[in-house]
Amino acid sequence: MVKYADPAKSYVLGHSDKELERLNAQAQLIDPITRQFFREAGLVTGMRVLDIGSGAGHVAVLAAELVGDAGEVTGTDTAPTAIARARARAEALSLNNVSFREGDPANMDFDQPFDAVIGRYVLMFQPDPAAMLRAVARHVRSGAVIAFHEPDWVGVRSSPPVPLYDECCRWIVETMRLRGADMNMGIKLCGTFIAAGLPAPSMRLQSLIAGGSESRDQVHFKTDLAETLVAEMQRLGVANAEQIGIETLADRIANEVVARHSVIVGRSEICAWCRAA
């Protein structure tokens, strides 16, 4: 039986109200990238779509826009708090073509096969991502789209160097790595698809980049994540409270970026997709 990593033990980001609000800010920056990925992967009007690991519902809502009123999106998540927030989001937007189910989609049954299965930042938290991908792929019909968007943190950098930005990113990567997340899942998608018995996927990469005084959103994109992780950073010995200085971290980084006329480059956003046999 394939199961998600236990969210209570392994999902380091949690599902607090503050974290779910951080996801709103993340979506503002990342949704345009995901939308472009999924359009190129083949999501079109009228499709029935299964969204894996829906969280607060951003990807499910995005998919609902792509498939239109003639389509249908079913979102899944193991966390009751996330499902409640996702349902509230869909209701607030008066979306009648989106529904959510609590549970592990690898072990769920559905009335009929889907035209697509999608996910964002899901496989990176799985102890065996190929097994998860293989399990959820059984829910789609022949010729269906299988598309997953995952990060890769190798390319994160600043130029001219902003040491505190680079250090903040290192803290994030190390903390999440110690808690079991694969921070380079994006670059491993091709091998994961093949290991799951799927065709070698098409792939695309994008990244967020900003410089000088225009970089504040990009700075907060990292420091808000650091704030979610700050207790774990200290517990795991990655950094201490004085080093982090979470209350002023964003301002200190932003000021340094401006002072150095620097450019900061975010993680790679990578999508892989194929058609089911």
NUMARLUM-424547 format. One line per 8 residues: number of its first residue (from 1); their letters; for each residue x, y, z of N, C-alpha, C. Coordinates in pm, 1 decimal. Each point is the difference from the previous one (the first is absolute). Example, Ala and Ser with C-alpha at 12.3 -4.5 7.8 and 13.67 -1.06 7.14 Angstrom:
1> AS> 1319.0 -569.0 780.0 -89.0 119.0 0.0 90.0 120.0 0.0  -35.0 105.0 -72.0 82.0 119.0 6.0 -77.0 109.0 73.0
This chain:
1> MVKYADPA> 84.6 -119.7 0.0 -84.6 119.7 0.0 88.0 124.4 0.0  -24.5 89.7 -92.5 74.3 125.7 -5.2 -70.1 102.9 86.9  77.2 69.8 81.5 -59.6 103.4 85.4 83.6 127.2 -6.9  -65.3 111.9 20.8 71.9 125.0 20.4 88.9 -15.9 122.8  107.5 79.2 3.2 69.3 16.9 126.1 -100.0 57.2 100.2  6.3 -51.2 123.6 -92.8 45.9 104.0 12.7 151.0 15.3  -105.2 78.1 -31.9 12.7 144.9 4.5 29.9 53.1 138.5  -45.4 -68.7 102.5 24.1 46.1 136.2 147.3 -14.6 38.2
9> KSYVLGHS> 69.2 -98.1 -62.1 138.6 -26.7 36.2 98.9 52.3 -103.2  -36.3 -0.1 -126.1 96.6 24.8 -104.8 -21.7 128.7 -78.0  -120.5 52.6 -0.9 -24.4 120.9 -78.6 39.5 120.4 82.8  123.3 42.6 -15.4 60.9 98.2 87.5 -70.0 135.5 -3.8  -66.0 34.2 -111.7 -61.6 132.4 -11.6 -130.6 12.0 77.1  -64.1 -112.5 29.5 -122.3 3.5 77.8 -116.9 63.2 -73.7  -110.5 20.9 72.6 -121.5 56.4 -58.9 -61.6 106.5 90.1  84.9 75.2 67.5 -50.7 107.8 84.9 -63.2 108.4 -86.1
17> DKELERLN> -79.9 86.4 63.8 -60.5 111.3 -73.7 107.6 86.8 -63.5  109.3 21.3 74.3 106.9 85.0 -52.6 65.3 -64.6 -121.8  20.9 -130.0 5.2 59.5 -69.1 -115.1 -93.0 1.0 -119.5  -128.7 -17.7 24.5 -94.9 3.9 -111.2 -6.1 139.0 -62.2  21.1 102.8 80.3 8.5 135.9 -55.0 128.8 17.6 -81.0  109.1 -62.0 46.2 124.5 5.3 -77.8 -21.8 -61.7 -137.1  -79.5 -106.8 -4.7 -28.6 -64.1 -128.8 -74.6 94.4 -93.6  -82.1 88.5 56.4 -68.3 99.7 -84.3 101.6 91.0 -68.5
25> AQAQLIDP> 97.9 46.1 76.6 103.2 86.4 -56.6 83.8 -75.9 -102.2  31.6 -124.1 30.5 74.5 -82.9 -94.4 -74.8 -14.9 -131.1  -130.2 -22.7 10.3 -80.9 -20.3 -120.7 1.3 122.8 -90.2  3.3 118.4 59.2 3.1 121.8 -80.5 120.9 1.5 -92.7  111.2 -54.2 47.5 122.2 -1.0 -79.3 11.6 -122.7 -91.1  -46.2 -114.1 48.3 26.1 -126.3 -69.1 -113.2 -43.9 -92.3  -125.1 38.5 30.3 -111.9 -44.8 -83.7 17.7 31.6 -148.4  49.5 118.4 -38.5 18.3 24.9 -143.5 94.2 -100.1 -66.7
33> ITRQFFRE> 102.2 -43.1 73.9 92.6 -100.0 -53.3 -69.6 -134.1 -13.9  -70.6 -41.5 105.0 -70.8 -128.5 -3.4 -104.9 -1.2 -110.8  -71.1 110.9 -16.5 -103.3 8.9 -103.6 61.5 -22.6 -138.9  112.9 63.4 -23.9 66.1 -17.4 -129.5 46.8 -144.3 -19.4  55.6 -59.0 106.2 41.8 -139.8 -7.2 -116.9 -90.8 -37.5  -111.6 15.0 71.5 -112.1 -91.5 -19.8 -68.1 20.7 -134.5  -1.7 124.0 -48.0 -52.8 23.2 -134.9 84.9 -72.8 -103.1  131.4 11.2 13.6 87.4 -66.6 -95.9 -9.4 -151.4 13.1
41> AGLVTGMR> -24.9 -47.4 121.6 -14.6 -144.5 20.9 -125.7 -55.1 -66.3  -100.8 87.1 -21.6 -118.4 -44.9 -71.5 -130.7 9.4 74.7  -5.3 71.7 112.4 -128.2 20.2 67.1 -85.4 95.4 -82.4  -119.7 -45.9 -34.8 -89.0 78.7 -85.0 -142.9 -8.6 52.5  -85.8 81.8 -57.8 -140.4 5.1 38.8 -64.6 -138.2 -5.7  -79.2 -29.3 102.2 -79.0 -121.8 1.5 64.7 -118.3 69.2  125.0 11.2 40.2 68.7 -112.8 62.8 -46.0 -24.9 143.2  6.8 -125.3 39.7 -15.6 -39.6 140.0 140.6 -16.5 57.0
49> VLDIGSGA> 31.7 75.4 107.8 136.4 7.3 51.1 4.2 -42.8 146.2  101.6 -78.4 34.4 27.3 -37.0 138.4 123.0 75.3 47.7  -16.4 80.4 105.9 109.4 78.7 57.0 48.0 -68.7 126.4  129.3 -32.4 3.4 59.0 -72.9 112.3 62.3 98.0 98.7  -29.9 -16.1 129.0 58.6 87.3 101.2 -45.3 143.5 -15.4  -129.7 22.6 5.4 -57.7 130.6 -34.0 37.2 112.0 95.3  34.5 -33.3 125.0 31.1 106.1 95.3 -116.5 96.4 13.1  27.6 128.8 -14.6 -103.3 102.4 13.4 -83.3 17.4 -126.2
57> GHVAVLAA> 23.6 -81.6 -101.2 -86.7 -1.9 -117.1 42.8 84.7 -117.1  116.6 60.1 5.1 40.9 90.8 -107.5 12.2 -69.6 -134.9  62.4 -116.6 -2.9 19.8 -70.0 -127.6 -132.5 -53.9 -52.9  -85.6 -47.1 88.0 -131.2 -47.8 -43.2 -80.7 112.5 -63.3  4.6 118.4 60.6 -71.1 115.8 -54.5 58.6 39.2 -134.9  131.9 -1.0 -9.3 67.2 30.6 -126.0 -43.5 -98.2 -108.9  -2.2 -129.1 33.8 -41.8 -101.3 -96.6 -146.1 18.8 -40.2  -84.2 40.8 96.5 -141.6 23.2 -30.1 -16.4 111.1 -103.1
65> ELVGDAGE> 84.5 101.1 7.8 -4.7 107.0 -99.6 37.9 -52.4 -137.8  97.5 -90.6 -4.8 45.9 -52.6 -128.2 -101.9 -93.5 -64.9  -72.0 -78.4 79.5 -94.3 -96.2 -57.5 -139.6 59.5 -17.8  -27.4 113.8 65.3 -126.8 68.4 -19.2 -118.6 -71.6 61.0  -117.3 58.5 -20.1 -122.9 -55.4 58.7 -33.6 -138.2 -53.4  47.9 -30.6 -120.1 -26.1 -131.8 -57.7 90.6 -107.3 59.6  103.5 42.7 72.1 91.7 -94.2 62.5 -29.7 -19.2 147.3  87.5 -74.3 65.7 -20.8 -34.4 140.3 135.1 -26.2 64.2
73> VTGTDTAP> 19.5 50.0 121.7 123.8 -22.5 73.3 -32.5 -61.1 135.4  69.2 -107.3 33.1 -9.3 -60.8 132.1 133.9 16.2 68.8  1.8 72.2 111.4 121.8 19.1 76.7 4.8 -95.5 117.6  120.7 -42.9 35.3 17.3 -93.0 112.4 111.0 48.3 91.2  -14.9 -26.6 128.1 105.2 29.1 96.8 -26.5 -82.8 125.1  107.5 -32.5 70.7 -15.3 -79.3 121.8 -30.1 85.0 122.7  13.7 131.6 -10.3 -15.7 88.0 116.2 -139.2 62.9 3.4  -78.9 -26.0 103.5 -134.8 58.4 9.6 -0.1 152.9 -4.1
81> TAIARARA> 97.9 62.7 64.3 6.0 146.1 2.0 17.5 55.6 -140.5  87.3 -64.7 -77.6 23.2 44.5 -137.0 -125.1 -18.0 -84.8  -67.5 -112.9 15.8 -122.0 -26.5 -77.4 -106.7 105.1 32.3  -14.4 33.3 126.6 -98.8 101.6 38.6 32.1 134.1 -64.5  128.1 37.6 0.4 39.6 127.6 -61.2 -21.3 -4.6 -152.2  30.8 -112.3 -62.7 -18.1 -13.0 -144.8 -147.4 10.5 -38.1  -87.0 -64.8 77.8 -143.6 8.5 -28.4 -50.0 143.4 15.4  48.3 67.1 102.5 -40.9 139.3 21.3 46.2 88.3 -115.4
89> RAEALSLN> 118.8 -26.8 -52.7 51.4 77.5 -112.4 -88.8 -19.0 -122.8  -33.7 -124.0 -30.1 -84.3 -27.6 -116.3 -138.7 62.3 16.1  -55.7 -7.5 120.6 -131.8 58.9 24.1 3.7 151.3 -14.5  106.9 63.0 50.4 11.9 145.2 -8.9 8.2 46.6 -145.2  54.7 -85.8 -85.5 12.5 32.4 -142.3 -119.3 -49.4 -81.6  -99.4 -58.9 68.7 -120.9 -54.0 -64.5 35.0 -98.7 -110.8  98.7 -86.4 29.3 41.2 -101.5 -96.9 -80.5 -127.6 25.1  -83.0 -33.7 -95.8 -83.6 -118.9 13.8 62.1 -124.3 -62.6
97> NVSFREGD> 115.9 17.6 -63.1 63.2 -113.8 -67.0 119.6 -54.7 77.7  8.0 34.6 129.8 110.0 -46.7 85.5 -58.1 -65.5 125.1  54.7 -115.9 34.4 -35.4 -65.2 125.8 127.7 -53.3 64.0  -6.0 -28.1 130.0 118.6 -45.1 72.1 -34.0 -122.8 84.4  95.9 -92.4 5.6 -14.7 -120.2 81.0 120.1 -14.6 91.2  -27.4 -28.3 125.9 107.0 -22.7 95.9 47.0 -144.2 -8.5  130.7 -19.7 -5.2 54.8 -134.1 -2.5 120.6 -12.7 -90.0  52.1 -119.9 -6.8 118.1 -32.1 -79.4 -44.0 -40.7 -140.3
105> PANMDFDQ> 26.0 80.9 -102.8 -49.0 -30.4 -134.0 60.0 -127.3 -58.4  115.4 -42.0 50.4 60.5 -123.4 -48.7 -88.2 -121.0 29.5  -83.0 11.2 103.4 -82.7 -112.5 41.7 -149.1 25.8 -12.5  -37.4 110.5 -63.9 -140.4 32.4 -20.7 -54.9 -72.5 -122.3  -130.6 -7.0 -6.2 -70.3 -47.7 -119.0 -90.3 112.5 -49.5  -14.3 7.6 -133.1 -83.4 102.1 -61.7 -95.5 -66.7 -98.5  -111.7 68.2 -26.8 -104.5 -58.9 -83.7 44.4 -25.6 -143.0  86.9 86.5 -52.5 46.4 -15.3 -138.0 138.6 59.3 -13.8
113> PFDAVIGR> 74.0 -40.8 -101.6 136.4 50.1 -15.4 2.8 147.7 -37.2  111.5 63.9 32.2 18.4 141.7 -27.0 73.3 21.9 -132.4  -14.5 121.3 -52.0 72.0 39.6 -120.9 138.3 56.0 31.5  25.0 30.3 127.6 130.3 52.3 40.9 17.0 -19.1 149.5  124.3 -22.4 41.7 36.3 3.0 141.3 116.1 98.1 13.0  -10.1 90.3 97.2 97.3 107.8 13.5 39.9 16.8 146.4  110.6 69.9 22.4 40.9 32.9 135.8 109.6 103.0 -1.2  8.0 76.3 107.5 107.6 98.0 15.9 60.4 -14.1 139.0
121> YVLMFQPD> 131.0 -17.3 5.2 73.7 -13.2 125.1 -57.4 -113.9 85.5  -19.3 -114.1 -63.6 -56.7 -116.8 67.7 101.5 -113.6 6.8  60.5 -33.3 -112.7 91.9 -113.4 -4.5 122.4 24.0 87.6  37.5 124.4 19.8 117.6 31.9 80.0 -14.6 -43.6 145.8  -121.9 -22.2 45.5 -24.5 -40.2 137.5 -26.2 -149.8 14.2  8.7 -75.5 -109.0 -30.1 -142.0 4.2 124.8 -83.8 23.9  -7.7 -98.1 88.1 116.3 -87.0 22.5 35.3 -82.0 -124.3  -100.8 -29.1 -83.4 23.0 -72.6 -125.1 -83.7 67.8 -108.8
129> PAAMLRAV> 51.7 107.1 -59.5 -80.7 76.1 -96.8 -40.9 -81.5 -122.7  83.3 -92.4 -44.4 -36.5 -82.1 -115.7 -118.8 -89.4 33.1  -2.5 -55.4 120.4 -112.6 -83.8 41.2 -127.6 82.2 9.6  9.7 122.5 53.4 -116.9 86.8 6.7 -50.9 33.4 -139.7  92.3 34.3 -89.5 -38.1 35.1 -135.9 -65.1 -118.4 -70.5  56.1 -116.3 17.9 -57.3 -121.2 -60.2 -141.0 -25.1 52.9  -18.7 21.9 129.6 -129.6 -27.4 62.6 -107.5 96.4 -48.0  32.4 129.0 -11.2 -102.7 95.8 -40.8 -25.0 -6.2 -151.1
137> ARHVRSGA> 98.7 -47.2 -75.5 -18.1 -11.3 -145.1 -105.0 -103.4 -36.9  -32.3 -88.5 91.4 -101.9 -100.9 -30.3 -139.9 61.2 -6.5  -12.3 125.2 43.4 -130.6 65.8 -0.9 -32.0 67.8 -133.0  89.4 -8.2 -98.4 -23.1 69.7 -126.7 -25.7 -98.4 -113.9  -66.4 49.9 -102.7 -27.3 -78.4 -119.3 122.6 -3.2 -90.5  -3.5 -86.1 -99.6 106.2 -3.4 -99.8 6.4 133.8 -73.2  120.1 52.6 -16.7 18.2 127.4 -68.0 -15.4 121.5 88.7  -25.8 -20.7 127.8 -19.9 112.0 92.1 132.0 71.2 29.7
145> VIAFHEPD> -11.1 125.6 44.3 115.9 80.1 37.4 41.1 -32.4 143.4  129.6 -19.0 19.7 57.6 -14.2 133.5 104.7 109.8 12.3  -22.0 96.5 89.0 87.2 117.5 7.2 27.5 38.2 145.3  127.0 13.4 34.5 38.8 39.2 135.7 103.8 112.1 -4.5  -21.4 97.9 86.7 84.9 118.8 12.4 71.8 -9.6 134.2  132.8 -5.5 -5.7 81.7 -15.4 120.4 118.2 97.2 -2.7  58.4 30.4 116.2 110.9 96.4 5.1 137.3 -66.7 -9.0  97.8 81.3 -31.5 139.9 -39.5 11.2 76.8 122.5 50.1
153> WVGVRSSP> 66.7 -13.5 112.6 62.1 114.4 67.0 147.0 19.4 -36.1  53.8 -80.4 -89.6 142.9 8.8 -30.6 37.8 137.5 -54.1  -84.6 59.4 -83.1 36.5 124.5 -66.7 -25.4 126.9 78.5  -46.7 -10.1 124.0 -26.3 119.7 80.5 131.1 74.7 24.2  0.8 130.1 -27.5 123.7 76.8 14.3 -27.9 149.5 -2.7  103.0 77.1 27.4 -7.8 145.8 -9.0 127.0 51.8 -65.6  -13.6 112.7 -73.0 114.9 58.1 -68.1 -22.2 150.1 -20.4  96.3 83.3 46.5 110.5 -33.8 90.4 -52.7 -67.0 127.6
161> PVPLYDEC> 82.3 -81.5 61.1 -49.1 -81.6 111.8 -64.4 80.8 112.4  -113.8 -53.1 46.2 -67.1 50.4 120.5 9.5 -113.4 101.6  101.4 -0.1 83.9 25.8 -114.9 86.7 -118.8 -43.1 85.3  -76.9 96.2 50.3 -111.4 -36.6 86.8 -110.5 -70.4 -78.5  -24.9 43.7 -124.5 -97.9 -70.1 -85.2 45.5 -142.6 -24.8  126.4 -15.6 -37.6 52.9 -133.6 -28.1 -5.7 -88.1 124.0  29.9 59.6 116.2 -3.1 -75.6 125.3 -142.4 -39.3 36.2  -95.3 90.0 -18.5 -140.0 -31.1 27.6 -46.9 -118.3 -84.6
169> CRWIVETM> 36.3 0.7 -126.1 -37.6 -111.3 -87.7 64.6 -130.0 46.7  124.3 8.8 43.9 67.7 -119.6 50.1 -71.4 -53.8 124.8  -41.5 88.2 90.3 -72.9 -43.9 119.1 -127.7 -74.4 -39.2  -72.6 55.9 -94.6 -125.5 -61.9 -43.5 25.1 -139.2 -56.9  95.7 -8.2 -91.9 29.1 -127.6 -65.5 43.0 -104.8 101.2  89.4 37.6 90.5 51.2 -96.9 95.6 -108.0 -44.8 98.0  -82.4 91.4 45.4 -107.2 -35.9 93.1 -98.1 -96.7 -63.8  -42.6 31.3 -121.5 -96.6 -87.1 -65.7 62.3 -134.0 -38.6
177> RLRGADMN> 126.9 2.6 -37.0 68.7 -126.2 -31.4 4.9 -89.8 122.4  32.3 58.0 115.1 7.1 -78.7 122.9 -135.8 -55.7 40.4  -107.2 64.7 -45.9 -134.5 -49.3 27.3 -55.2 -88.2 -111.8  86.4 -36.6 -96.1 -38.7 -100.6 -97.3 -43.5 49.2 -135.7  -4.2 131.7 -21.3 -41.7 51.9 -130.4 115.8 -7.3 -99.4  -32.9 -28.4 -125.0 99.1 -0.5 -107.1 -4.1 135.9 -67.8  96.3 83.5 30.0 0.1 136.9 -50.1 47.3 10.4 -145.1  35.4 -112.8 -58.9 40.1 -4.7 -140.4 -89.6 -93.6 -79.6
185> MGIKLCGT> -125.4 -12.8 44.7 -93.5 -91.0 -66.0 -22.2 36.6 -145.9  1.7 129.3 -31.4 -28.5 42.4 -136.8 89.8 -64.9 -102.4  129.4 -2.0 27.8 95.5 -53.4 -96.0 -7.8 -152.7 -6.7  -65.4 -61.1 97.4 -12.6 -146.0 4.9 -130.4 -50.1 -61.9  -80.9 91.0 -52.7 -131.3 -40.5 -50.6 8.8 -99.1 -114.9  95.2 20.2 -90.1 10.9 -91.3 -113.7 22.6 -142.7 49.0  99.1 -18.2 86.3 27.4 -132.6 52.9 -115.5 -56.8 80.1  -72.1 87.2 69.9 -113.8 -44.7 80.0 -113.0 -49.4 -89.3
193> FIAAGLPA> -28.2 71.6 -107.7 -102.1 -44.1 -94.4 36.1 -137.3 -57.0  123.4 -15.7 -41.5 42.2 -126.4 -60.1 -6.3 -112.9 102.4  44.8 27.8 123.8 -5.6 -101.3 105.7 -143.0 -38.9 33.5  -94.8 91.4 -23.9 -141.8 -28.0 25.5 -64.5 -76.2 -115.4  77.9 -30.6 -103.4 -53.7 -73.8 -114.7 -66.9 88.1 -103.3  26.4 130.6 7.1 -58.8 96.5 -94.0 100.8 33.5 -109.6  -46.2 57.4 -111.4 92.9 43.6 -104.1 91.2 112.1 50.6  116.8 12.9 -61.2 86.8 113.4 31.2 -76.4 128.9 -27.3
201> PSMRLQSL> -3.9 91.8 96.1 -86.9 117.5 -12.9 63.8 115.2 -78.0  -85.1 86.6 -51.8 43.3 132.6 -42.4 23.0 82.1 125.9  92.5 99.0 -7.1 32.0 77.2 119.7 21.8 147.0 -34.8  -30.9 85.7 96.3 24.9 142.1 -12.6 51.8 54.5 133.2  77.3 107.8 -7.0 55.0 63.5 119.3 -21.5 150.3 -7.9  -44.8 58.1 110.5 -6.2 144.9 15.5 53.0 36.3 138.5  27.7 125.9 20.7 44.8 45.9 131.1 -42.3 144.3 19.8  -10.1 39.2 125.8 -25.1 139.1 34.0 133.3 71.1 18.6
209> IAGGSESR> 8.7 120.7 -50.3 122.6 78.4 10.9 -38.3 146.3 20.2  74.4 68.4 84.7 -31.0 140.8 27.5 125.8 69.7 49.1  2.3 132.1 -14.9 118.3 74.2 40.3 -32.3 130.8 69.3  94.2 45.8 81.1 -11.5 129.3 64.2 -128.7 20.1 76.8  -60.1 115.3 -16.0 -120.9 34.5 75.2 -122.8 -76.8 -46.9  10.3 -69.4 -112.8 -112.2 -78.8 -50.4 -0.5 -142.7 55.4  87.4 -27.5 93.6 19.4 -138.3 45.3 -76.1 -35.9 127.0  -77.5 93.9 56.3 -57.9 -24.9 132.4 -92.7 -121.9 1.7
217> DQVHFKTD> -83.5 -17.3 -101.8 -87.6 -117.7 -1.9 81.5 -128.4 -2.0  107.4 0.7 -78.4 86.1 -117.1 -7.2 68.8 -26.4 133.7  40.0 105.4 68.0 61.1 -14.5 132.3 -100.0 -62.3 97.1  -122.0 53.1 2.7 -101.2 -53.0 92.1 -38.5 -143.6 -34.0  9.7 -35.1 -127.1 -27.0 -137.1 -41.9 88.9 -97.1 77.6  123.6 40.7 25.7 92.7 -84.3 75.7 -14.7 20.3 150.6  -8.5 123.9 44.7 -2.1 23.7 144.2 -130.8 -45.6 65.0  -110.2 3.7 -73.1 -125.3 -52.3 54.6 10.8 -151.0 21.9
225> LAETLVAE> 67.1 -67.7 -91.9 22.7 -143.1 16.3 93.5 -25.0 118.3  102.2 83.0 12.7 89.8 -12.5 114.4 -75.4 17.9 131.2  -97.9 91.8 2.0 -77.9 21.9 121.9 -81.3 -123.6 36.5  -57.0 -66.1 -100.9 -71.9 -124.1 25.8 91.9 -105.1 61.5  125.1 -0.2 -43.4 94.6 -104.4 39.6 87.7 37.6 119.0  -13.6 121.9 52.8 98.0 51.2 95.0 15.7 -88.6 123.4  -109.1 -53.0 51.7 10.9 -84.7 119.0 77.2 -127.9 -32.2  -26.8 -57.9 -116.9 71.9 -121.0 -40.3 146.7 29.5 -29.5
233> MQRLGVAN> 28.8 115.1 -58.9 140.3 37.7 -23.8 79.0 -3.9 129.6  -60.2 56.3 105.6 68.4 4.9 129.6 4.7 -138.3 64.5  -108.8 -73.8 -6.1 -3.4 -133.1 62.3 102.3 -93.5 -61.5  18.1 11.4 -133.0 91.8 -88.4 -71.9 144.1 51.9 0.4  20.9 117.9 56.0 134.2 54.1 6.5 50.8 58.8 -130.1  -90.8 32.2 -91.1 39.2 58.6 -128.3 46.1 144.2 19.2  -70.6 73.9 84.5 35.7 138.7 31.2 -65.2 36.0 133.3  58.4 94.8 69.5 -59.5 41.3 127.4 -80.3 128.6 -17.2
241> AEQIGIET> -73.2 36.1 102.2 -90.9 114.7 -9.0 73.4 129.2 -31.7  119.0 15.8 56.3 76.5 122.4 -25.0 44.7 7.3 -146.0  44.3 -112.0 -56.5 40.7 -1.6 -140.2 -117.7 34.5 -92.0  -115.5 -58.2 30.4 -116.4 16.4 -87.2 -58.6 140.2 14.0  -25.4 42.5 121.4 -60.3 131.6 22.7 -126.2 16.6 -83.0  -94.6 -90.4 18.4 -113.2 -11.5 -92.1 -82.2 128.3 -8.8  -7.4 77.5 108.1 -82.1 121.4 -1.7 51.7 103.1 -100.5  129.2 -0.1 -25.1 58.7 99.9 -90.4 65.7 -62.7 -122.7
249> LADRIANE> -14.5 -130.1 -16.6 71.7 -71.1 -106.1 -32.2 55.5 -138.4  -127.3 18.2 -29.9 -39.3 48.2 -133.0 57.1 138.3 -27.7  -9.4 90.2 97.0 50.4 135.9 -20.5 151.3 -0.1 -18.1  69.7 -80.1 77.3 145.7 -4.2 -11.6 43.5 -51.2 -137.6  -67.3 -103.9 -48.4 34.6 -51.7 -132.5 -34.0 101.6 -108.0  -121.8 56.5 7.5 -43.0 96.1 -101.7 93.4 120.9 -4.8  41.2 49.1 116.4 90.8 114.5 4.5 135.0 -33.9 -62.0  43.8 -122.6 23.3 128.6 -42.6 -55.6 -7.9 -13.6 -152.2
257> VVARHSVI> -111.8 -51.3 -48.4 -19.4 -12.6 -145.2 5.0 138.1 -65.3  -68.0 96.6 59.6 -2.8 135.3 -55.8 138.6 64.2 6.6  66.2 -13.8 114.1 130.3 63.3 18.4 104.3 -53.0 -97.7  -11.9 -129.2 -34.4 99.3 -62.1 -88.4 -44.5 -0.3 -146.3  -119.7 54.9 -27.3 -56.5 -5.0 -136.2 -0.9 -144.2 -51.5  -41.2 -90.0 88.0 8.8 -143.1 -29.9 -124.1 -53.1 -69.3  17.0 -112.9 -62.3 -108.7 -80.1 -55.8 -7.6 -128.5 80.8  -122.2 -38.5 39.0 -17.1 -127.5 69.1 -81.3 -94.1 -87.9
265> VGRSEICA> 49.2 -121.1 -9.1 -61.2 -103.2 -83.3 -62.2 -103.8 91.2  -126.4 -33.2 -25.3 -70.1 -97.6 81.7 26.2 -142.4 -45.4  -66.2 -91.9 65.1 12.3 -141.4 -35.2 -52.1 -23.6 -141.6  40.4 -108.4 -59.3 -54.1 -39.7 -130.4 -137.4 -62.0 19.4  -93.2 44.1 -80.9 -135.3 -57.8 -3.0 -2.8 -92.3 -122.0  -12.7 -129.4 23.5 11.0 -97.8 -107.9 -128.1 -81.6 -9.7  -48.9 -15.3 -121.5 -117.6 -84.4 -23.6 36.9 -111.4 -97.9  -54.0 -116.4 26.7 14.7 -113.4 -90.9 -138.8 -54.8 -29.8
273> WCRAA> -23.0 -38.4 -124.6 -129.7 -56.9 -35.0 14.0 -102.8 -110.5  -97.6 -90.5 -2.7 -5.6 -100.6 -105.8 -146.2 -38.5 -21.2  -22.8 -86.5 -95.4 -132.3 -57.5 -22.9 1.3 -145.3 45.2  -101.9 -39.3 74.2 -8.2 -137.4 47.7 -18.7 -96.4 -116.2  58.9 -115.3 11.9 -11.5 -102.1 -106.0 -141.7 -52.0 -8.2
